[in-house]
Amino acid sequence: MPKESDWKKYRKRIEEWRERYLRAKNKEIVNLLIDESETPTDRFWNAKGKMKEEAKILNDCLGYHSRSKMFQSLFLMYRYGLVEEANLQEFSEELRDQILELSRGFGR
């Protein structure tokens, strides 16, 4: 179970991290929709595929919004880029070190 201070920081920042991530991903999707090198049909399907991919990532990362699943959520958010290493500095050294150590095993 995470420390109370880590849980409070996580709950406070999760919306900000999600919105920052989606701001960038929405721009990528818009770029797919306006890509003149593709047909309108291909643009539609490319954007739909990207949205499906991002929905899966968001569900993986944010579908566990409970204290007991916070570590898993934060780890996945870091792994997929919703949370940056600088963001992890806000958390306890123990939690930060666990996430970074586990991430090394996954090639990040």
Secondary structure, DSSP 8 states (H G I E B T S, - for coil): ---HHHHHHHHHHHHHHHHHHHHHHHHHHHHHHT-TTS-HHHHHHHHHHHHHHHHHHHHHHHTT-SGGGHHHHHHHHHHHTSS-HHHHTTS-HHHHHHHHHHHHTTT-
